[in-house]
Amino acid sequence: MKITQAFLLVDDQDAAKAFYTEVLGFEVETDFDSGDFRWLSLRAPGPDGGASLVLDAARGAAKAYQDEVRQSGMPAFAMTLTGGTEEFEQIRARGAAVIMEPTKQQYGGTDALIDDTVGNIICLHQD
């Protein structure tokens, strides 16, 4: 068994698409808009891009949940950087707002937190 899709609530799908493709380097897998529904999925670059990240519009109770998660300071998800500090600095240079600088963690590795501009905190992990 493996995870094939993970859903991320976002305030604005167009802004999310721009951030995740231009700042983090994800590639658009599907962008289907029927007017009242939009399926927007991205994948990390490379032959093993992992699970699809589906950017879903946060509305109603989903928006309230997203707000609570963010206010608690908990990341919506984590990604492991394969390029280490250099990759983190490239992400910063492309415009990521850093909430927490790379910090060595007691449980192992180094984590940094960034703001995805559409309602979420994202953890960038380095082993």
C-alpha positions in Angstrom: 0.0 0.0 0.0 1.2 3.5 -0.7 -0.3 7.0 -0.4 -1.2 8.3 -3.9 -2.9 11.6 -3.1 -2.8 14.1 -0.2 -5.3 16.9 0.0 -4.2 20.4 1.1 -6.7 23.1 1.9 -5.8 26.4 0.3 -7.3 29.9 0.4 -6.9 30.5 -3.3 -6.2 27.8 -5.8 -4.5 30.1 -8.4 -2.2 31.6 -5.8 -1.5 28.1 -4.4 -0.6 26.9 -7.9 1.8 29.8 -8.4 3.5 29.2 -5.0 3.9 25.5 -5.3 5.1 25.6 -8.9 7.2 28.8 -8.9 8.6 28.7 -5.3 8.8 25.0 -4.5 9.2 23.6 -8.1 6.2 21.3 -8.2 4.8 20.3 -11.6 1.1 20.5 -12.5 -0.3 17.0 -12.9 -4.0 17.9 -13.4 -5.8 21.3 -13.6 -9.4 20.6 -14.4 -11.9 23.4 -13.9 -15.6 22.9 -14.6 -16.8 26.3 -13.3 -18.1 25.2 -9.9 -15.4 22.6 -9.2 -11.7 22.6 -9.8 -9.3 19.6 -9.4 -5.8 20.9 -9.1 -3.1 18.3 -8.4 0.7 18.8 -8.4 3.6 16.4 -8.0 7.2 17.0 -7.0 9.6 16.9 -9.9 11.5 13.9 -11.0 10.6 10.3 -11.9 9.6 9.5 -8.3 7.7 12.6 -7.4 5.8 10.8 -4.7 2.1 11.3 -4.0 0.0 13.9 -5.8 -0.7 17.0 -3.8 -4.3 18.1 -4.4 -4.9 21.8 -3.7 -8.5 22.0 -2.6 -10.4 25.2 -1.9 -10.9 25.8 1.8 -14.6 26.6 2.5 -16.9 26.5 5.5 -15.9 23.9 8.1 -12.8 23.1 6.1 -11.7 26.7 6.2 -12.2 26.8 10.0 -10.1 23.6 10.4 -7.3 25.1 8.2 -7.3 28.3 10.3 -7.1 26.3 13.6 -4.2 24.2 12.3 -2.3 27.2 11.2 -3.0 29.1 14.5 -1.7 26.1 16.4 1.6 26.5 14.6 1.3 22.9 13.2 2.5 22.4 9.7 0.0 21.1 7.2 2.6 18.6 5.9 6.4 18.1 5.6 8.7 17.6 2.7 12.2 16.2 2.9 14.7 18.3 1.0 17.1 16.2 -1.0 19.4 19.1 -1.8 20.0 20.1 1.8 20.8 23.7 2.8 21.4 24.8 -0.8 17.9 23.7 -1.7 16.5 25.5 1.2 18.3 28.7 0.2 17.0 28.4 -3.3 13.4 28.1 -2.0 14.0 31.2 0.1 15.5 33.1 -2.9 12.4 32.2 -4.9 10.2 34.0 -2.3 9.3 31.7 0.5 8.5 33.5 3.7 10.5 31.7 6.4 8.6 31.3 9.7 11.4 29.3 11.4 15.0 29.1 10.2 16.5 25.6 9.8 16.7 24.3 13.3 18.3 21.0 14.5 15.6 18.8 16.1 15.9 16.5 19.0 14.2 13.7 17.1 16.7 14.0 14.3 17.4 16.1 11.3 16.8 19.8 10.7 13.4 21.5 10.1 12.5 24.9 8.7 9.0 26.3 8.5 7.7 28.4 5.7 4.4 30.2 4.9 2.8 28.9 1.7 0.8 32.2 1.3 -2.5 30.4 1.0 -3.2 29.5 4.7 -0.7 26.9 5.6 2.6 26.3 7.3 4.9 23.9 5.5 7.8 22.0 7.1 11.0 21.6 5.1 12.9 18.7 6.6 16.6 17.8 6.1 18.1 14.6 7.3 
